[in-house]
Amino acid sequence: MYYILEGKNVVPTDLYTWGEWFNKSNRHVDFTELDGLEVSTVFLGLDHNYFGGAPAIFETMIFDADGNDKYCTRCTTWLQAEEMHKKAIEWIKKGCIDDSD
């Protein structure tokens, strides 16, 4: 349930180690401002996948100028987080419209 980063590698750990690491580490993967929106991708360090499967420990969110969240997605690895950030930027460029229709 608890994870830290060693470089860009995710390492499972205990609560005490996680707390020490979390308080002094830079957890940002990427940050972009585009069209009045902010795209933020961070390492959460806690598994947010409450239904089993791969841990959801990175998160990308898009916020409007008032700080309201417009978009949220999670993944497991640093590489996936980088791709997730790029996809969020593309979503903004497409007018915040899903292409899954």
MOQUI-V613577 format. One record per residue. N is the residue number from 1. RES is the residue in three letters. SS is DSSP state (H for helix, E for strand, - for the rest). PSI is psi in degrees with one decimal (999 if undefined). D_LAST is the distance of its C-alpha to the last C-alpha in Angstrom with 2 decimals. Layout:
BEGIN
N_RES_SS_PSI_D_LAST + N_RES_SS_PSI_D_LAST
END
This chain:
BEGIN
1_MET_-_-28.6_34.65 + 2_TYR_E_136.8_36.26 + 3_TYR_E_149.3_35.56 + 4_ILE_E_171.1_37.02 + 5_LEU_E_136.5_36.41 + 6_GLU_E_99.9_38.99 + 7_GLY_-_-120.6_37.80 + 8_LYS_-_9.0_34.13 + 9_ASN_E_134.0_34.83 + 10_VAL_E_131.0_34.02 + 11_VAL_E_123.1_37.14 + 12_PRO_E_147.5_37.49 + 13_THR_E_-178.3_40.39 + 14_ASP_-_170.2_42.28 + 15_LEU_H_-44.5_42.02 + 16_TYR_H_-48.8_45.06 + 17_THR_H_-42.4_44.03 + 18_TRP_H_-46.6_40.51 + 19_GLY_H_-43.9_42.00 + 20_GLU_H_-47.1_44.42 + 21_TRP_H_-45.0_41.83 + 22_PHE_H_-38.4_39.23 + 23_ASN_H_-18.5_41.79 + 24_LYS_H_7.7_42.71 + 25_SER_-_150.6_39.71 + 26_ASN_-_115.8_37.15 + 27_ARG_-_5.8_33.79 + 28_HIS_E_131.1_31.61 + 29_VAL_E_-46.5_29.42 + 30_ASP_E_158.2_28.15 + 31_PHE_E_132.4_27.88 + 32_THR_E_137.7_26.37 + 33_GLU_E_130.7_26.62 + 34_LEU_E_126.8_24.21 + 35_ASP_-_40.8_23.69 + 36_GLY_-_8.1_25.56 + 37_LEU_E_155.1_23.61 + 38_GLU_E_130.1_24.99 + 39_VAL_E_120.7_23.27 + 40_SER_E_127.3_25.49 + 41_THR_E_124.0_25.47 + 42_VAL_E_160.1_28.36 + 43_PHE_E_120.9_29.98 + 44_LEU_-_-37.9_30.34 + 45_GLY_-_-9.0_32.99 + 46_LEU_E_140.3_32.22 + 47_ASP_-_116.1_29.85 + 48_HIS_-_13.7_27.12 + 49_ASN_-_91.2_25.64 + 50_TYR_-_-1.5_27.45 + 51_PHE_-_14.4_26.09 + 52_GLY_-_171.6_27.57 + 53_GLY_-_-164.6_26.42 + 54_ALA_-_141.7_26.46 + 55_PRO_-_138.8_27.63 + 56_ALA_-_92.5_25.28 + 57_ILE_-_-1.7_27.80 + 58_PHE_E_147.9_26.06 + 59_GLU_E_134.7_23.88 + 60_THR_E_129.7_21.91 + 61_MET_E_151.0_21.63 + 62_ILE_E_130.9_20.99 + 63_PHE_E_143.2_23.52 + 64_ASP_-_-177.7_24.08 + 65_ALA_-_-23.6_27.62 + 66_ASP_-_2.1_28.73 + 67_GLY_-_7.6_27.83 + 68_ASN_-_137.0_24.99 + 69_ASP_E_137.2_22.33 + 70_LYS_E_-12.9_18.80 + 71_TYR_E_140.1_17.27 + 72_CYS_E_134.7_18.77 + 73_THR_E_154.7_18.36 + 74_ARG_E_157.7_21.19 + 75_CYS_E_-172.2_22.48 + 76_THR_-_-35.4_25.78 + 77_THR_-_162.5_27.30 + 78_TRP_H_-45.1_28.24 + 79_LEU_H_-44.1_26.52 + 80_GLN_H_-38.4_23.20 + 81_ALA_H_-41.1_23.86 + 82_GLU_H_-42.8_24.42 + 83_GLU_H_-39.6_21.11 + 84_MET_H_-39.2_19.34 + 85_HIS_H_-45.3_21.17 + 86_LYS_H_-40.5_20.07 + 87_LYS_H_-36.6_16.35 + 88_ALA_H_-40.3_17.01 + 89_ILE_H_-42.7_18.79 + 90_GLU_H_-36.5_16.04 + 91_TRP_H_-41.6_13.68 + 92_ILE_H_-45.9_16.52 + 93_LYS_H_-27.4_17.00 + 94_LYS_-_7.0_13.48 + 95_GLY_-_22.5_14.45 + 96_CYS_-_40.7_13.23 + 97_ILE_-_131.1_9.57 + 98_ASP_-_143.3_7.08 + 99_ASP_-_17.5_5.56 + 100_SER_-_0.3_3.81 + 101_ASP_-_999_0.00
END
